[in-house]
Amino acid sequence: MVRYRWSTLACVGVALAVLPVLSCTRESGLRFSTERPGAGSEITVSYVASSTLADESELVLRGTYRTAAGAVELLTIPNMQPGSGNTFTTRFTLPESAVYAAFVVEDPAGQRLDANGGKLFDLLVHGTDGTPLYRGLVGRAEEFEDRNLHTSLEAFRHAMELYPDSLDGWGRLRLLERRALGSSNSDSLFVWHQENFAGIDQRYRDREDLSASTVQAISDYATAVLNSEGASYWRAISEATVGTDDWALDITFSLDHQRRAEGPAGVLEEFERHWPDAQGRIAPFAPLALEAAIESSDLAAVDRWTERAYDGFTGIYLARTVVEVPERRDRALEIAREKYERSPIRPLGRTVDEHDQSVALGRATLLKDYARFLSEYASADEAIGIIEEATDQSASPDLFEALAELKLDQGDIDGAARAYAVVATDPGTPQPRADSLATLVGYTPDSPEWGAILEAARAQVRALVLSAAVDWTPAASHVTDATGERQALADLTSGKPTVLVFWARWCGPCIEKIPDVARLQETLEPLGAQVLSIAWRDPPGPDMDAFIEEHGITYPVYHDLVDDVTGAFGVFAIQTNFVLDAQGRLRFERPELVDIPRQVEALVR
């Protein structure tokens, strides 16, 4: 085993200590019968219901587990039944393939939940020696990478402390440090990592029995620590190692070049011969083989490569490829429908309504492509019907634009005009584009006729948006400003519609959305609305000031250090958004950023 100087790596703990306390943990009443389960263990669970769930006759323990290969699967767990003292119990068996599992407790409708303050309830699967499995710790790090970078980093550090010979972890740990700690704090670890890589490089450089994955791991670590000589050396070894990604890419594009130059007949056998090595490594391999099968008119090969390409393809793209074979047009339509109807697993900590909203937003582009495919190869009426059903529930301009295009194709100018008008009146549509939509359906932008259509569209969207509104007043709460002073939230939101954005520096997705929040503020200003961001358990100070400047945050930042505002709004995960009206009443709960301009406009019109 390689020996590592963990006294040196202890400086990571020092680096972590300079951050504010980032734990999201709140008091919870969930207990597992064993805290060190092995795969296949039977687990008994007891839960003392939180106030949010105390009035339920039964509860749902919803869980997912991760496998060593990184797959995420749903657990099947019987509902929790009530006992004495407001305690609920259930039991389940961990799958043999599980290395890590995470849970939340929900009401049966999936609308109220206890996510342990965003930290979830989780189990690390242990080996026979009582030590958590390496892949289990990595699974925990991956679960929290988009929730709490501090927790993710802590899990990865523990993994490397216990399993320093798991070389694939070192490069990932270095990159995670930079994300979680920022450049200033993570750079203090840079010298240590360079020395650590030098030791690994010296130990493995002269060995000839290395697997492709080991070579790739060392190459990745060399790149992460900016060791150019090491990166060049190990990249060359990687390229010479059969089975690496670089090799698979070379084979893939070499075969495709041969197909284009010589025709598909001979190359199909070569695709087949290399499939065991290329499988799962390079996404284009199966699709390019499918193209060769189609060109050769080999239906058996078409069927074989269609199924091999299925998981790596977007549904419409694969369907458009297969539909070129007249005998397989029905299969192409099946693929399109299967891919469209497939629903992603609802993430832990997200309610049913929040998930449906998120899925609907994410499916807007997919729905457009699906409807266009149906229009071309099945039924235009079916395609229009699908889009119209979606626009009955969503004011997404993307969906209305797709509907307008389909209506135009059918010669329905009036229907296209009504749909384009929804796009034109959306707050996010620039005026020149809005004017151009009028001309597409034969109107001049300033004509009274077009103006009437626009007004009807505004009324339609307003009614649709307000149908999803709520109306209640949150409990009084306070935030902390940049100087450390406490301020009443009601004083900050009085008199104008306000969007509250709950976030934190340790939340990766929150950081990625900062530019979107800045653009949202610019869009809302003409409507007389404002954005207030609230950093959860993330205090003010010089580090926060530097972060705000580095990321170009131009909207106000306040802080909730004692769960006062998050408690008043029921925040259990971030990023979470709320829309208040000018009277301070909550009108839209947890909307996606893209929907907020339409919601604010509905409140002010």
C-alpha positions in Angstrom: 0.0 0.0 0.0 1.2 3.5 -0.7 1.9 5.5 2.4 0.6 9.1 2.6 1.4 11.8 5.0 -2.0 12.5 6.5 -0.6 14.9 9.0 0.0 17.1 6.1 -3.5 16.6 4.7 -4.9 17.6 8.0 -4.4 21.1 6.7 -7.6 20.5 4.7 -9.4 20.6 8.1 -7.8 23.9 8.8 -8.9 25.2 5.4 -12.4 23.9 6.1 -12.4 25.7 9.4 -12.1 29.1 7.8 -15.5 28.7 6.3 -18.7 29.5 8.3 -20.5 26.6 9.8 -22.3 25.1 6.8 -24.2 22.2 8.3 -27.8 22.2 7.3 -28.8 19.7 10.1 -31.9 20.4 12.1 -33.2 18.2 14.9 -34.6 15.0 13.5 -36.3 12.0 14.9 -35.3 9.3 12.4 -33.2 6.3 13.5 -32.0 3.2 11.7 -31.6 -0.1 13.6 -28.0 -0.2 12.6 -25.7 2.6 11.6 -23.1 0.3 9.9 -25.2 -1.9 7.6 -23.8 -4.3 5.1 -25.3 -4.8 1.7 -28.4 -7.0 2.0 -29.0 -6.0 5.6 -32.5 -5.7 6.9 -33.1 -2.2 8.3 -35.7 -1.2 10.9 -36.6 2.5 10.9 -38.2 4.6 13.6 -39.2 8.2 13.2 -40.7 10.7 15.6 -42.8 12.9 13.4 -41.8 16.6 13.0 -44.5 19.2 13.5 -44.9 19.4 9.7 -46.0 15.7 9.5 -47.4 15.0 13.0 -51.1 14.9 11.8 -50.6 12.1 9.3 -52.1 8.6 9.8 -49.1 7.1 7.9 -45.9 8.4 6.3 -43.7 7.6 3.4 -40.0 6.9 3.8 -38.8 7.7 0.3 -35.2 6.6 -0.5 -32.7 6.1 -3.3 -29.6 4.0 -3.4 -26.4 4.2 -5.4 -24.5 1.3 -6.8 -20.7 0.9 -7.2 -21.2 1.7 -10.9 -22.8 5.1 -10.0 -26.4 4.2 -10.9 -29.2 5.7 -8.8 -32.2 3.6 -8.1 -35.4 4.0 -6.1 -35.8 1.8 -2.9 -39.1 0.0 -2.4 -40.1 0.6 1.2 -43.4 -0.1 2.9 -45.2 3.0 4.3 -44.4 4.0 7.9 -47.1 3.0 10.4 -47.9 4.9 13.5 -47.1 3.6 17.0 -47.0 5.2 20.5 -45.5 8.6 21.2 -46.1 10.0 17.7 -43.5 7.4 16.4 -43.7 5.8 13.0 -41.9 2.6 12.0 -41.1 0.5 8.9 -38.5 -1.9 7.7 -36.8 -2.7 4.4 -33.8 -4.6 3.0 -30.8 -2.9 1.4 -30.2 -4.3 -2.1 -27.0 -6.3 -2.4 -25.7 -3.8 -5.0 -26.2 -0.8 -2.7 -23.2 1.1 -1.5 -25.0 4.2 -0.2 -28.6 5.2 0.4 -30.4 8.5 1.2 -33.9 9.2 2.5 -36.6 11.8 3.2 -39.9 11.4 5.1 -43.0 12.6 3.3 -46.8 12.7 3.6 -48.5 10.2 1.3 -49.2 13.0 -1.3 -45.6 14.0 -1.4 -46.4 17.7 -0.6 -44.9 18.0 2.9 -41.6 16.5 3.9 -38.8 16.3 6.4 -35.5 16.3 4.6 -33.4 16.8 7.7 -32.8 20.4 7.0 -31.6 19.6 3.6 -29.0 17.2 4.8 -31.2 14.1 4.2 -31.1 11.0 6.3 -28.5 8.6 4.9 -26.8 5.2 5.3 -23.3 4.3 4.3 -22.9 0.6 3.4 -20.0 -1.0 5.3 -17.7 -3.8 4.6 -17.1 -6.9 6.7 -14.5 -5.0 8.8 -17.0 -2.3 9.7 -15.4 0.3 7.5 -17.6 2.3 5.1 -17.1 1.2 1.5 -15.0 3.5 -0.8 -17.8 3.7 -3.4 -20.3 4.4 -0.6 -18.3 7.5 0.5 -18.0 8.6 -3.1 -21.7 8.0 -3.5 -22.4 10.3 -0.6 -20.0 12.9 -2.1 -21.9 12.7 -5.3 -25.3 12.9 -3.6 -24.3 16.2 -1.9 -22.3 17.8 -4.7 -25.4 19.6 -5.9 -26.7 20.2 -2.4 -23.9 21.1 0.0 -20.3 21.2 -1.3 -18.9 21.2 2.2 -20.6 17.9 3.0 -19.5 16.5 -0.3 -15.9 17.5 0.3 -16.0 16.0 3.8 -17.2 12.6 2.4 -14.5 12.6 -0.3 -11.8 13.4 2.2 -12.9 10.6 4.4 -12.9 8.3 1.3 -9.3 9.2 0.5 -8.2 8.9 4.1 -9.5 5.3 4.3 -8.6 4.3 0.7 -5.5 6.2 -0.5 -4.8 3.6 -3.2 -8.1 4.4 -4.9 -6.3 6.6 -7.4 -9.4 7.8 -9.2 -10.3 9.9 -6.2 -7.3 12.1 -6.0 -8.0 14.3 -9.1 -11.7 14.5 -8.2 -10.8 15.5 -4.6 -8.6 18.3 -5.9 -11.3 19.7 -8.2 -13.9 19.5 -5.4 -11.6 21.4 -3.1 -11.4 24.3 -5.6 -15.2 24.3 -5.9 -15.9 24.1 -2.1 -13.1 26.2 -0.7 -12.5 28.7 -3.5 -9.2 29.6 -5.0 -7.7 31.3 -2.0 -8.3 28.5 0.5 -7.8 25.5 -1.9 -4.5 26.9 -3.1 -3.1 26.4 0.4 -3.4 22.6 -0.4 -1.8 22.9 -3.8 1.8 22.1 -2.7 0.6 19.1 -0.7 -1.2 17.7 -3.8 1.9 18.2 -6.0 4.0 16.3 -3.5 1.3 13.6 -3.2 1.2 13.2 -7.0 5.0 13.0 -7.2 4.9 10.0 -4.8 2.2 8.3 -6.9 4.0 9.1 -10.1 7.3 7.6 -8.8 5.6 4.5 -7.5 3.6 3.7 -10.7 5.7 5.0 -13.5 7.8 1.9 -14.1 5.0 -0.6 -13.8 3.8 -2.4 -16.9 0.8 -4.1 -15.4 -1.4 -1.1 -15.0 -5.1 -1.1 -16.0 -6.5 1.5 -18.3 -8.5 3.0 -15.4 -5.4 3.3 -13.2 -3.5 5.1 -16.0 -6.4 7.4 -16.6 -6.7 8.2 -12.9 -3.0 9.2 -12.6 -3.3 11.2 -15.8 -6.3 13.1 -14.5 -4.5 13.8 -11.2 -1.5 15.1 -13.0 -3.7 17.5 -14.9 -5.5 18.6 -11.7 -2.2 19.5 -10.0 -0.8 21.2 -13.1 2.1 18.9 -13.5 2.7 19.3 -17.2 5.4 16.7 -17.6 3.4 14.1 -15.7 0.3 14.9 -17.6 2.1 14.5 -20.9 3.7 11.2 -19.9 0.5 9.6 -18.5 -1.5 10.9 -21.5 0.9 9.1 -23.8 0.6 5.9 -21.8 -3.2 6.3 -21.9 -3.3 6.7 -25.6 -1.2 3.5 -26.0 -3.4 1.5 -23.7 -6.0 -0.5 -25.4 -9.4 0.2 -23.9 -8.9 3.8 -22.9 -11.3 6.5 -24.0 -8.7 7.9 -26.4 -8.3 4.4 -28.0 -12.1 4.0 -28.3 -12.4 7.5 -30.0 -9.6 6.6 -32.4 -11.3 3.3 -33.4 -14.8 5.0 -33.6 -13.7 7.8 -36.0 -11.4 5.5 -38.0 -14.3 3.1 -38.7 -16.5 6.0 -39.6 -13.9 7.3 -42.0 -13.7 3.8 -43.5 -17.5 3.7 -43.8 -17.6 7.0 -45.7 -14.7 6.0 -48.0 -15.5 2.4 -48.7 -19.1 1.9 -47.9 -20.9 0.3 -45.0 -20.7 -3.4 -45.9 -17.2 -4.4 -44.6 -17.1 -1.9 -41.7 -20.2 -3.4 -40.0 -18.2 -6.4 -39.0 -15.5 -4.2 -37.6 -18.0 -2.2 -35.5 -19.3 -5.6 -34.2 -15.8 -6.8 -33.4 -14.9 -3.7 -31.4 -18.2 -3.3 -29.6 -17.2 -5.2 -26.4 -14.2 -2.8 -25.9 -16.0 0.4 -26.9 -19.3 -0.3 -25.1 -20.1 2.4 -22.6 -17.0 4.4 -23.4 -17.7 6.6 -26.3 -21.2 7.8 -27.1 -20.9 8.1 -30.9 -19.8 4.4 -31.4 -23.3 2.8 -31.5 -25.0 5.7 -33.4 -22.3 5.6 -36.1 -22.7 1.8 -36.3 -26.4 2.3 -36.7 -25.9 4.6 -39.6 -23.7 2.0 -41.3 -26.4 -0.6 -40.7 -29.1 1.6 -42.2 -26.9 2.3 -45.3 -26.3 -1.4 -45.8 -30.1 -2.1 -45.5 -29.3 -4.9 -43.0 -32.5 -4.9 -40.9 -31.1 -7.3 -38.3 -28.1 -5.0 -37.8 -30.4 -2.0 -37.7 -32.4 -3.6 -34.9 -29.3 -4.7 -33.0 -27.6 -1.3 -33.1 -30.9 0.6 -32.4 -31.1 -1.2 -29.1 -27.5 -0.6 -28.3 -27.8 3.1 -29.1 -31.1 3.5 -27.1 -29.7 4.6 -23.7 -27.0 7.0 -25.1 -29.3 8.8 -27.5 -31.8 11.5 -27.1 -35.2 10.0 -28.1 -36.0 12.3 -31.0 -32.5 12.1 -32.5 -32.6 8.3 -32.4 -36.2 8.2 -33.7 -35.2 10.5 -36.6 -32.3 8.1 -37.4 -34.4 4.9 -37.3 -37.4 6.5 -39.2 -35.2 6.6 -42.3 -35.8 2.8 -42.6 -39.4 2.4 -43.9 -39.8 -1.0 -42.3 -38.9 0.5 -38.9 -41.0 3.6 -38.9 -43.4 2.1 -36.3 -40.3 1.4 -34.1 -39.2 5.0 -34.5 -42.5 6.3 -33.3 -42.4 3.9 -30.3 -38.9 5.2 -29.4 -40.1 8.9 -29.6 -43.1 8.1 -27.4 -41.1 6.0 -24.9 -38.4 8.7 -24.5 -41.0 11.5 -24.2 -43.1 9.6 -21.6 -40.2 8.5 -19.5 -40.2 10.5 -16.2 -37.0 11.1 -14.3 -36.8 10.1 -10.6 -38.1 12.8 -8.3 -35.0 14.1 -6.4 -35.1 13.6 -2.6 -36.2 16.8 -0.9 -38.4 18.0 -3.7 -42.2 17.9 -3.4 -44.4 16.3 -6.1 -45.6 19.8 -7.3 -42.0 21.1 -7.4 -40.9 18.1 -9.4 -43.8 18.4 -11.8 -43.0 22.0 -12.3 -39.3 21.3 -12.9 -40.1 18.4 -15.3 -42.5 20.6 -17.2 -39.9 23.3 -17.6 -37.3 20.8 -18.7 -39.6 19.0 -21.1 -40.6 22.2 -23.0 -37.8 21.7 -25.6 -38.3 18.0 -25.7 -42.0 18.5 -26.2 -41.4 20.8 -29.2 -39.1 18.3 -30.8 -41.5 15.5 -30.1 -44.5 17.4 -31.6 -42.5 18.3 -34.7 -41.5 14.6 -35.2 -45.2 13.5 -34.8 -46.2 16.2 -37.3 -43.8 14.9 -39.9 -44.1 11.2 -39.5 -47.4 10.5 -37.7 -50.3 13.0 -37.3 -50.2 16.8 -37.3 -53.4 16.8 -35.3 -51.9 14.6 -32.6 -48.9 16.9 -32.5 -51.0 20.0 -32.1 -53.2 18.3 -29.5 -50.1 17.5 -27.4 -48.8 21.1 -27.5 -52.3 22.6 -26.8 -52.7 20.3 -23.8 -49.3 21.5 -22.5 -50.2 25.2 -23.1 -53.4 24.7 -21.0 -51.1 24.2 -18.0 -48.0 26.3 -18.8 -47.4 29.8 -20.2 -44.0 28.8 -21.5 -43.2 31.0 -24.6 -41.3 28.0 -26.1 -44.4 25.9 -26.1 -46.6 28.7 -27.6 -44.0 29.3 -30.3 -44.0 25.6 -31.2 -47.8 25.7 -31.3 -47.7 28.7 -33.6 -45.3 27.0 -36.0 -47.5 23.9 -36.2 -50.5 26.0 -36.8 -48.8 27.9 -39.6 -47.8 24.6 -41.2 -51.5 23.7 -41.2 -52.5 27.1 -42.7 -54.2 28.2 -39.4 -53.1 31.8 -39.5 -55.5 33.0 -36.8 -54.4 30.2 -34.4 -50.8 30.9 -35.1 -51.3 34.6 -34.4 -52.9 33.9 -31.0 -50.0 31.7 -30.1 -47.3 34.1 -31.3 -49.0 36.9 -29.3 -48.3 35.0 -26.1 -44.6 34.9 -27.0 -44.7 38.6 -28.0 -46.1 39.7 -24.7 -43.7 37.6 -22.5 -41.5 39.9 -20.4 -38.4 38.1 -21.6 -39.1 38.7 -25.3 -37.1 41.6 -26.8 -39.3 44.2 -28.6 -37.7 43.7 -32.0 -38.5 40.0 -31.8 -42.0 40.7 -30.6 -42.6 42.9 -33.6 -41.2 40.3 -36.0 -43.7 37.8 -34.8 -46.5 40.1 -35.9 -45.2 40.2 -39.4 -45.1 36.4 -39.6 -48.8 36.3 -39.4 -49.6 39.3 -41.6 -50.0 42.1 -39.0 -48.0 45.3 -38.6 -46.7 45.6 -35.0 -48.6 48.9 -34.3 -51.9 47.9 -35.9 -55.1 48.0 -33.7 -55.9 44.4 -34.8 -52.5 43.1 -33.5 -52.9 45.2 -30.4 -56.2 43.5 -29.7 -54.7 40.0 -30.1 -51.9 41.0 -27.7 -54.3 42.2 -25.1 -56.2 38.9 -25.3 -52.9 37.0 -25.0 -52.0 39.0 -21.8 -55.4 38.2 -20.3 -55.0 34.5 -21.2 -51.5 34.3 -19.6 -52.6 36.2 -16.5 -55.5 33.9 -15.9 -53.3 30.8 -16.4 -50.5 32.1 -14.2 -52.8 33.2 -11.4 -54.5 29.9 -11.4 -51.4 28.5 -9.7 -51.0 31.3 -7.2 -51.4 31.0 -3.4 -52.3 33.8 -1.0 -51.0 33.7 2.6 -48.9 35.9 4.9 -45.7 34.4 6.2 -44.8 34.7 9.9 -42.8 37.8 10.8 -39.0 37.1 10.5 -35.7 38.9 10.4 -32.5 38.8 8.3 -29.0 40.0 8.9 -27.5 42.6 6.6 -23.9 43.0 5.5 -23.0 45.1 8.6 -24.4 42.4 11.0 -27.6 44.4 11.8 -30.9 42.6 12.1 -33.7 43.9 9.8 -37.4 42.9 9.6 -38.1 41.2 6.3 -41.4 43.0 6.1 -39.7 46.3 6.0 -37.5 45.2 3.1 -40.3 43.9 1.0 -43.1 46.5 1.7 -44.5 48.4 -1.2 -43.3 46.4 -4.2 -43.4 42.8 -5.5 -40.4 41.0 -4.3 -38.6 37.8 -5.3 -36.9 36.0 -2.5 -34.0 33.8 -3.5 -32.6 31.4 -0.8 -29.1 30.3 -1.6 -25.6 29.8 -0.1 -22.0 29.8 -1.2 -21.6 26.1 -0.5 -24.5 25.3 -2.9 -23.0 24.5 -6.4 -26.3 24.9 -8.4 -26.9 28.2 -6.5 -23.6 29.6 -7.7 -24.3 28.5 -11.3 -27.6 30.4 -11.2 -26.2 33.7 -10.1 -26.1 35.1 -13.6 -29.7 34.0 -14.1 -30.7 35.8 -10.9 -28.9 39.0 -12.1 -30.8 38.8 -15.4 -34.0 38.3 -13.5 -33.4 41.5 -11.6 -32.9 43.4 -14.8 -36.1 42.0 -16.3 -38.2 42.8 -13.2 -37.0 46.4 -12.7 -39.3 47.9 -15.4 -42.2 46.1 -13.6 -41.4 47.9 -10.3 -40.3 44.6 -8.6 -37.1 43.7 -6.8 -34.9 40.6 -6.0 -33.7 40.0 -2.5 -31.3 37.1 -1.9 -31.0 35.4 1.4 -27.9 33.4 2.2 -28.8 30.5 4.4 -26.4 29.9 7.3 -23.7 31.8 5.3 -22.7 34.9 7.3 -21.5 38.4 6.1 -17.9 39.3 6.3 -14.8 39.9 4.1 -15.1 36.5 2.5 -18.7 37.1 1.5 -17.8 40.6 0.2 -15.1 39.1 -2.0 -17.4 36.4 -3.2 -20.1 39.0 -4.2 -17.5 41.1 -6.1 -15.9 38.1 -7.8 -19.3 36.8 -9.1 -20.7 40.1 -10.0 -23.7 40.0 -7.7 -25.6 43.3 -8.1 -28.8 42.4 -6.2 -29.1 42.8 -2.4 -27.7 40.0 -0.2 -29.0 39.3 3.3 -28.4 36.4 5.6 -30.4 34.0 7.7 -28.1 32.7 10.3 -30.7 31.2 12.8 -33.2 29.7 10.4 -35.7 32.5 11.1 -36.7 33.3 7.5 -36.2 29.7 6.2 -38.5 28.5 9.0 -41.2 31.1 8.2 -41.2 30.0 4.5 -40.6 26.3 5.1 -37.3 26.1 3.2 -35.7 22.7 3.5 -33.4 22.8 0.4 -31.8 25.5 -1.8 -31.9 27.1 -4.2 -35.5 28.0 -3.5 -37.5 31.0 -4.7 -40.7 32.7 -3.6 -42.7 35.6 -5.0 -44.4 38.1 -2.7 -46.9 40.8 -3.8 -46.6 44.5 -2.8 -48.5 43.8 0.4 -45.9 41.1 1.5 -48.3 38.2 0.9 -46.8 35.0 -0.6 -48.3 34.5 -4.0 -46.0 31.9 -5.8 -44.2 29.1 -3.9 -40.9 27.7 -5.2 -41.1 28.8 -8.9 -38.4 28.2 -11.4 -36.5 31.4 -12.3 -37.7 31.4 -15.9 -41.4 31.5 -14.7 -41.0 34.4 -12.3 -41.3 37.3 -14.8 -44.7 36.1 -16.0 -45.8 35.7 -12.4 -44.7 39.2 -11.4 -46.3 40.7 -14.5 -49.6 39.0 -13.5 -49.4 40.6 -10.1 -48.8 44.1 -11.4 -51.1 44.3 -14.4 
